[in-house]
Amino acid sequence: PDAIAPFAVGLINLKQGDNETDKACEVLYQNLNASGIETLYHDTDERPGAKFTVMDLIGLPWQVIIGPRGLKEGSAEVKRRATGERHNVSLDKVGSFLGGTLR
């Protein structure tokens, strides 16, 4: 359940070490936390599948996925863990999208 999750959102960097994805993730991480949205940033060198598994095991209700393809479009993929529903959201709108669903 969302109420007992240790964080509201898991931020997943699909290409750790890439300057663009690292920068986008860091900025988004700071913005989400500044907005009061508790976020766990998974910034290790693990493969994407391992990162998704960790986020699922922790039980985080939302995942924000940042990768090179999405960055080319200026967007992030936002996934609701409970339903599997996915949304492509503009990077500058991720905080407001999540804020509207978490409150």
DSSP file (Angstrom, degrees, kcal/mol; ACC not computed):
  #  RESIDUE AA STRUCTURE BP1 BP2  ACC     N-H-->O    O-->H-N    N-H-->O    O-->H-N    TCO  KAPPA ALPHA  PHI   PSI    X-CA   Y-CA   Z-CA
    1    1 A P    >>        0   0    0      0, 0.0     3,-1.2     0, 0.0     4,-0.6   0.000 360.0 360.0 360.0 146.3    0.0    0.0    0.0
    2    2 A D  G >4  +     0   0    0      1,-0.3     3,-1.1     2,-0.2     5,-0.0   0.857 360.0  64.3 -56.3 -37.9    1.1    3.5   -0.8
    3    3 A A  G 34 S+     0   0    0      1,-0.3    -1,-0.3     3,-0.0     5,-0.0   0.762 108.5  38.4 -63.1 -26.1    0.7    4.6    2.9
    4    4 A I  G <4 S+     0   0    0     -3,-1.2    -1,-0.3    55,-0.1    -2,-0.2   0.405  85.1 118.5-107.0   3.1    3.5    2.2    4.1
    5    5 A A    <<  -     0   0    0     -3,-1.1    54,-0.1    -4,-0.6    55,-0.1  -0.469  65.6-134.8 -67.5 138.9    5.9    2.6    1.2
    6    6 A P  S    S+     0   0    0      0, 0.0     2,-0.3     0, 0.0    -1,-0.1   0.775  89.6  18.1 -68.3 -25.0    9.2    4.1    2.3
    7    7 A F        -     0   0    0     51,-0.1    32,-0.2     1,-0.1    55,-0.2  -0.971  67.3-139.4-139.9 152.6    9.3    6.5   -0.6
    8    8 A A  S    S+     0   0    0     30,-1.3    54,-1.2    -2,-0.3     2,-0.4   0.822  87.2  28.9 -78.9 -32.3    6.5    7.7   -2.9
    9    9 A V  E     -ab  39  62A   0     29,-1.8    31,-2.7    52,-0.2     2,-0.5  -0.976  60.0-152.5-137.1 140.5    8.7    7.6   -6.1
   10   10 A G  E     -ab  40  63A   0     52,-2.4    54,-3.0    -2,-0.4     2,-0.6  -0.970  16.0-153.6-109.7 123.6   11.6    5.6   -7.4
   11   11 A L  E     -ab  41  64A   0     29,-3.1    31,-3.0    -2,-0.5     2,-0.5  -0.867  11.8-163.9 -99.0 121.4   13.7    7.5   -9.9
   12   12 A I  E     -ab  42  65A   0     52,-3.2    54,-2.9    -2,-0.6     2,-0.7  -0.925  10.8-157.5-115.0 120.7   15.5    5.2  -12.3
   13   13 A N  E >   - b   0  66A   0     29,-1.4     3,-0.6    -2,-0.5    54,-0.2  -0.861   5.2-166.6 -94.2 110.9   18.4    6.3  -14.5
   14   14 A L  T 3  S+     0   0    0     52,-3.0    53,-0.2    -2,-0.7    -1,-0.1   0.705  82.6  36.3 -73.7 -19.7   18.6    3.9  -17.4
   15   15 A K  T >  S-     0   0    0     51,-0.4     3,-2.1     3,-0.1     7,-0.3  -0.521  77.6-168.7-135.7  68.6   22.1    5.0  -18.5
   16   16 A Q  T <  S+     0   0    0     -3,-0.6     3,-0.1    28,-0.3    28,-0.0  -0.311  75.8  33.3 -56.9 135.1   24.1    5.8  -15.5
   17   17 A G  T 3  S+     0   0    0      1,-0.4     2,-0.5     2,-0.1    -1,-0.3   0.207  85.6 119.1  99.3 -14.5   27.4    7.6  -16.5
   18   18 A D    <>  -     0   0    0     -3,-2.1     4,-2.9     1,-0.1    -1,-0.4  -0.756  63.5-139.4 -84.1 125.3   25.8    9.4  -19.5
   19   19 A N  H  > S+     0   0    0     -2,-0.5     4,-2.3     1,-0.2     5,-0.2   0.875  97.9  47.7 -54.7 -43.6   26.1   13.1  -18.9
   20   20 A E  H  > S+     0   0    0      2,-0.2     4,-2.5     1,-0.2    -1,-0.2   0.938 115.9  41.6 -67.6 -47.2   22.6   14.0  -20.2
   21   21 A T  H  > S+     0   0    0     -6,-0.2     4,-2.5     2,-0.2     5,-0.2   0.903 115.0  51.9 -68.4 -39.1   20.7   11.3  -18.3
   22   22 A D  H  X S+     0   0    0     -4,-2.9     4,-2.4    -7,-0.3    -2,-0.2   0.937 112.9  45.0 -60.0 -46.3   22.8   11.9  -15.1
   23   23 A K  H  X S+     0   0    0     -4,-2.3     4,-2.5    -5,-0.3     5,-0.2   0.924 113.4  49.2 -65.1 -45.3   22.1   15.6  -15.2
   24   24 A A  H  X S+     0   0    0     -4,-2.5     4,-2.4     1,-0.2    -1,-0.2   0.905 113.3  47.6 -61.5 -41.8   18.3   15.2  -16.0
   25   25 A C  H  X S+     0   0    0     -4,-2.5     4,-3.0     2,-0.2    -1,-0.2   0.919 111.6  49.6 -66.1 -43.3   18.0   12.7  -13.1
   26   26 A E  H  X S+     0   0    0     -4,-2.4     4,-2.3    -5,-0.2    -2,-0.2   0.921 113.0  46.5 -63.2 -44.3   19.8   14.9  -10.6
   27   27 A V  H  X S+     0   0    0     -4,-2.5     4,-2.4     2,-0.2    -1,-0.2   0.933 115.2  46.2 -63.3 -45.9   17.7   18.0  -11.5
   28   28 A L  H  X S+     0   0    0     -4,-2.4     4,-2.9    -5,-0.2     5,-0.2   0.908 110.8  53.2 -64.3 -42.0   14.5   16.0  -11.3
   29   29 A Y  H  X S+     0   0    0     -4,-3.0     4,-2.2     1,-0.2     5,-0.2   0.934 111.5  45.7 -57.6 -48.1   15.5   14.4   -8.0
   30   30 A Q  H  X S+     0   0    0     -4,-2.3     4,-2.4     1,-0.2    -2,-0.2   0.912 114.1  49.0 -62.5 -43.1   16.2   17.8   -6.5
   31   31 A N  H  X S+     0   0    0     -4,-2.4     4,-1.4     2,-0.2    -2,-0.2   0.908 111.1  48.7 -65.2 -43.0   12.9   19.2   -7.8
   32   32 A L  H  <>S+     0   0    0     -4,-2.9     5,-2.6     2,-0.2     3,-0.3   0.941 114.3  45.1 -64.0 -46.6   10.8   16.3   -6.6
   33   33 A N  H ><5S+     0   0    0     -4,-2.2     3,-1.5    -5,-0.2    -1,-0.2   0.891 110.6  54.0 -64.6 -38.8   12.3   16.4   -3.1
   34   34 A A  H 3<5S+     0   0    0     -4,-2.4    -1,-0.2     1,-0.3    -2,-0.2   0.792 106.0  54.8 -64.1 -26.8   12.0   20.2   -3.0
   35   35 A S  T 3<5S-     0   0    0     -4,-1.4    -1,-0.3    -3,-0.3    -2,-0.2   0.427 124.8-104.4 -85.2   0.6    8.3   19.7   -3.8
   36   36 A G  T < 5S+     0   0    0     -3,-1.5     2,-0.8     1,-0.2    -3,-0.2   0.615  78.7 134.9  86.9  12.7    7.8   17.4   -0.9
   37   37 A I      < -     0   0    0     -5,-2.6     2,-0.3    -6,-0.2    -1,-0.2  -0.852  55.5-133.9 -97.9 107.9    7.7   14.2   -3.0
   38   38 A E        -     0   0    0     -2,-0.8   -29,-1.8    -3,-0.1   -30,-1.3  -0.456  32.6-174.4 -66.4 121.0   10.0   11.7   -1.2
   39   39 A T  E     -a    9   0A   0     -2,-0.3     2,-0.6   -31,-0.2   -29,-0.2  -0.959  24.7-152.8-128.2 134.0   12.1   10.1   -4.0
   40   40 A L  E     -a   10   0A   0    -31,-2.7   -29,-3.1    -2,-0.4     2,-0.7  -0.932  18.3-151.3-102.4 120.4   14.6    7.3   -4.0
   41   41 A Y  E     -a   11   0A   0     -2,-0.6     2,-1.1   -31,-0.2   -29,-0.2  -0.837   2.3-157.9 -98.2 114.1   17.2    7.8   -6.8
   42   42 A H  E     +a   12   0A   0    -31,-3.0   -29,-1.4    -2,-0.7     9,-0.0  -0.768  29.5 155.2 -92.7  96.3   18.6    4.5   -8.1
   43   43 A D        +     0   0    0     -2,-1.1    -1,-0.1   -31,-0.1     2,-0.1  -0.020  24.5 122.9-116.5  29.1   21.8    5.7   -9.6
   44   44 A T  S    S-     0   0    0      1,-0.1   -28,-0.3     3,-0.1   -31,-0.1  -0.299  73.3-109.4 -83.2 174.1   24.0    2.6   -9.6
   45   45 A D  S    S+     0   0    0    -30,-0.1    -1,-0.1    -2,-0.1    -2,-0.0   0.267  74.4 128.0 -86.5  11.4   25.6    0.9  -12.6
   46   46 A E  S    S-     0   0    0      1,-0.1   -30,-0.2     2,-0.1     5,-0.0  -0.185  70.0 -93.1 -63.7 161.1   23.3   -2.1  -12.5
   47   47 A R     >  -     0   0    0      1,-0.1     4,-1.8   -32,-0.1     3,-0.5  -0.377  38.9-107.2 -70.1 155.9   21.4   -3.1  -15.6
   48   48 A P  H  > S+     0   0    0      0, 0.0     4,-2.5     0, 0.0     5,-0.2   0.878 118.1  56.1 -54.4 -41.9   17.9   -1.6  -16.1
   49   49 A G  H  > S+     0   0    0      1,-0.2     4,-2.1     2,-0.2     5,-0.1   0.894 107.2  49.2 -59.7 -39.8   16.2   -4.9  -15.3
   50   50 A A  H  > S+     0   0    0     -3,-0.5     4,-2.3     2,-0.2    -1,-0.2   0.876 109.5  52.5 -66.0 -37.4   17.9   -5.1  -11.9
   51   51 A K  H  X S+     0   0    0     -4,-1.8     4,-2.2     2,-0.2    -2,-0.2   0.918 109.5  48.4 -64.8 -43.4   16.9   -1.5  -11.1
   52   52 A F  H  X S+     0   0    0     -4,-2.5     4,-2.3     1,-0.2    -2,-0.2   0.905 110.4  52.5 -63.0 -40.3   13.3   -2.3  -11.9
   53   53 A T  H  X S+     0   0    0     -4,-2.1     4,-2.7    -5,-0.2    -2,-0.2   0.922 108.6  49.6 -61.6 -45.1   13.4   -5.4   -9.7
   54   54 A V  H  X S+     0   0    0     -4,-2.3     4,-2.4     1,-0.2     5,-0.2   0.932 110.9  49.4 -60.4 -46.3   14.9   -3.5   -6.8
   55   55 A M  H  X>S+     0   0    0     -4,-2.2     5,-1.7     1,-0.2     4,-1.4   0.890 112.7  47.8 -62.0 -39.0   12.2   -0.8   -7.0
   56   56 A D  H  <5S+     0   0    0     -4,-2.3    -1,-0.2     2,-0.2    -2,-0.2   0.902 110.7  51.0 -68.1 -40.8    9.5   -3.4   -7.2
   57   57 A L  H  <5S+     0   0    0     -4,-2.7    -2,-0.2     1,-0.2    -1,-0.2   0.882 109.2  50.5 -64.8 -37.9   10.9   -5.3   -4.2
   58   58 A I  H  <5S-     0   0    0     -4,-2.4    -1,-0.2    -5,-0.2    -2,-0.2   0.832 110.7-128.9 -67.8 -31.1   11.0   -2.1   -2.1
   59   59 A G  T  <5 +     0   0    0     -4,-1.4    -3,-0.2    -5,-0.2    -2,-0.1   0.818  38.2 175.2  88.4  34.0    7.4   -1.5   -3.1
   60   60 A L      < -     0   0    0     -5,-1.7    -1,-0.2     1,-0.1    21,-0.1  -0.586  26.8-143.9 -75.3 130.4    7.5    2.0   -4.4
   61   61 A P  S    S+     0   0    0      0, 0.0    20,-2.8     0, 0.0    21,-0.5   0.809  79.5  35.6 -66.5 -31.2    4.2    3.1   -5.8
   62   62 A W  E     -bC   9  80A   0    -54,-1.2   -52,-2.4    18,-0.2     2,-0.4  -0.946  62.9-162.7-126.9 144.9    5.5    5.2   -8.6
   63   63 A Q  E     -bC  10  79A   0     16,-2.4    16,-3.1    -2,-0.4     2,-0.5  -0.991   3.8-161.4-124.1 134.9    8.6    4.9  -10.9
   64   64 A V  E     -bC  11  78A   0    -54,-3.0   -52,-3.2    -2,-0.4     2,-0.5  -0.976  14.9-161.2-114.0 119.7   10.0    7.7  -13.0
   65   65 A I  E     -bC  12  77A   0     12,-3.2    12,-2.2    -2,-0.5     2,-0.5  -0.892   7.4-172.0-111.7 121.9   12.2    6.3  -15.7
   66   66 A I  E     +b   13   0A   0    -54,-2.9   -52,-3.0    -2,-0.5   -51,-0.4  -0.956  17.7 152.0-116.5 123.9   14.8    8.5  -17.5
   67   67 A G     >  -     0   0    0     -2,-0.5     4,-2.3   -54,-0.2     5,-0.2  -0.919  56.3 -96.7-142.8 169.3   16.7    7.2  -20.5
   68   68 A P  H  > S+     0   0    0      0, 0.0     4,-1.6     0, 0.0    -1,-0.1   0.865 118.6  53.3 -57.4 -40.1   18.4    8.6  -23.6
   69   69 A R  H  > S+     0   0    0      1,-0.2     4,-0.8     2,-0.2     3,-0.2   0.936 111.6  44.6 -63.6 -46.0   15.4    8.0  -25.9
   70   70 A G  H >>>S+     0   0    0      1,-0.2     5,-2.9     2,-0.2     3,-0.7   0.881 108.7  57.6 -64.9 -38.0   13.0    9.9  -23.7
   71   71 A L  H ><5S+     0   0    0     -4,-2.3     3,-0.7     1,-0.3    -1,-0.2   0.852  97.8  60.8 -62.6 -33.5   15.4   12.7  -23.2
   72   72 A K  H 3<5S+     0   0    0     -4,-1.6    -1,-0.3     1,-0.3    -2,-0.2   0.843 112.2  39.3 -60.4 -31.3   15.5   13.2  -26.9
   73   73 A E  H <<5S-     0   0    0     -4,-0.8    -1,-0.3    -3,-0.7    -2,-0.2   0.476 116.8-116.4 -93.4  -5.4   11.8   14.0  -26.7
   74   74 A G  T <<5S+     0   0    0     -3,-0.7    17,-2.5    -4,-0.6    18,-0.3   0.797  76.1 113.9  75.1  29.4   12.2   15.9  -23.4
   75   75 A S  E   < - D   0  90A   0     -5,-2.9     2,-0.3    15,-0.3    -1,-0.3  -0.859  52.7-148.7-133.3 165.2   10.1   13.4  -21.5
   76   76 A A  E     - D   0  89A   0     13,-2.9    13,-2.9    -2,-0.3     2,-0.5  -0.914  26.0-119.0-124.5 154.2   10.2   10.8  -18.7
   77   77 A E  E     -CD  65  88A   0    -12,-2.2   -12,-3.2    -2,-0.3     2,-0.5  -0.854  25.8-162.1 -94.8 127.6    8.2    7.6  -18.4
   78   78 A V  E     -CD  64  87A   0      9,-3.3     9,-2.4    -2,-0.5     2,-0.4  -0.952   8.6-168.9-113.5 123.4    6.0    7.6  -15.2
   79   79 A K  E     -CD  63  86A   0    -16,-3.1   -16,-2.4    -2,-0.5     2,-0.7  -0.937  19.2-144.7-120.3 133.0    4.7    4.2  -14.2
   80   80 A R  E  >  -C   62   0A   0      5,-2.7     4,-2.6    -2,-0.4     3,-0.4  -0.853  14.4-154.3 -90.7 115.6    2.1    3.3  -11.5
   81   81 A R  T  4 S+     0   0    0    -20,-2.8    -1,-0.2    -2,-0.7   -19,-0.1   0.883  86.8  55.9 -61.3 -42.7    3.3    0.1  -10.0
   82   82 A A  T  4 S+     0   0    0    -21,-0.5    -1,-0.2     1,-0.2   -20,-0.1   0.841 124.9  20.0 -62.5 -36.1   -0.1   -1.2   -8.8
   83   83 A T  T  4 S-     0   0    0     -3,-0.4    -1,-0.2     2,-0.1    -2,-0.2   0.624  93.7-127.0-109.8 -18.0   -1.7   -1.0  -12.3
   84   84 A G     <  +     0   0    0     -4,-2.6    -3,-0.2     1,-0.3     2,-0.1   0.470  54.6 155.5  79.7   1.1    1.3   -1.0  -14.6
   85   85 A E        -     0   0    0     -5,-0.4    -5,-2.7    -6,-0.1     2,-0.4  -0.389  25.6-159.5 -64.4 136.9   -0.2    2.1  -16.2
   86   86 A R  E     -D   79   0A   0     -7,-0.2     2,-0.4    -3,-0.1    -7,-0.2  -0.935  11.4-173.2-124.3 143.5    2.5    4.2  -18.0
   87   87 A H  E     -D   78   0A   0     -9,-2.4    -9,-3.3    -2,-0.4     2,-0.7  -0.998  21.6-138.8-133.5 137.3    2.5    7.9  -19.0
   88   88 A N  E     -D   77   0A   0     -2,-0.4     2,-0.4   -11,-0.2   -11,-0.2  -0.884  34.0-176.4 -92.0 118.8    5.1    9.8  -21.0
   89   89 A V  E     -D   76   0A   0    -13,-2.9   -13,-2.9    -2,-0.7     5,-0.1  -0.946  31.4-106.6-124.0 136.2    5.4   13.1  -19.2
   90   90 A S  E >>  -D   75   0A   0     -2,-0.4     3,-2.2   -15,-0.2     4,-0.7  -0.318  34.0-119.9 -56.2 139.4    7.4   16.2  -20.1
   91   91 A L  G >4 S+     0   0    0    -17,-2.5     3,-0.8     1,-0.3     4,-0.4   0.851 113.6  52.2 -54.1 -37.9   10.4   16.5  -17.8
   92   92 A D  G 34 S+     0   0    0    -18,-0.3    -1,-0.3     1,-0.2     4,-0.2   0.545 111.3  48.1 -78.3  -4.3    9.2   19.9  -16.5
   93   93 A K  G <> S+     0   0    0     -3,-2.2     4,-2.6     2,-0.1    -1,-0.2   0.425  81.1  94.0-112.1  -1.8    5.8   18.5  -15.7
   94   94 A V  H <X S+     0   0    0     -3,-0.8     4,-2.8    -4,-0.7     5,-0.3   0.919  86.6  50.2 -59.3 -45.3    6.7   15.3  -13.8
   95   95 A G  H  > S+     0   0    0     -4,-0.4     4,-2.8     1,-0.2    -1,-0.2   0.919 113.6  43.8 -60.7 -45.4    6.5   17.0  -10.4
   96   96 A S  H  > S+     0   0    0     -4,-0.2     4,-2.0     2,-0.2    -1,-0.2   0.875 112.9  53.1 -69.5 -35.7    3.1   18.5  -11.1
   97   97 A F  H  X S+     0   0    0     -4,-2.6     4,-1.1     2,-0.2    -2,-0.2   0.960 116.0  38.7 -61.4 -50.7    1.9   15.2  -12.5
   98   98 A L  H  X S+     0   0    0     -4,-2.8     4,-2.3     1,-0.2     3,-0.5   0.898 112.8  56.6 -67.9 -39.6    3.0   13.2   -9.5
   99   99 A G  H  X S+     0   0    0     -4,-2.8     4,-1.0    -5,-0.3    -1,-0.2   0.876 106.3  51.1 -58.9 -37.8    1.9   16.0   -7.1
  100  100 A G  H  < S+     0   0    0     -4,-2.0    -1,-0.2     1,-0.2    -2,-0.2   0.778 115.1  41.8 -70.7 -26.5   -1.6   15.8   -8.5
  101  101 A T  H  < S+     0   0    0     -4,-1.1    -2,-0.2    -3,-0.5    -1,-0.2   0.729 113.8  50.7 -91.6 -23.7   -1.8   12.0   -8.0
  102  102 A L  H  <        0   0    0     -4,-2.3    -2,-0.2     1,-0.2    -3,-0.2   0.634 360.0 360.0 -90.1 -14.9   -0.1   11.8   -4.6
  103  103 A R     <        0   0    0     -4,-1.0    -1,-0.2    -5,-0.2    -2,-0.1   0.444 360.0 360.0-103.0 360.0   -2.3   14.5   -2.8
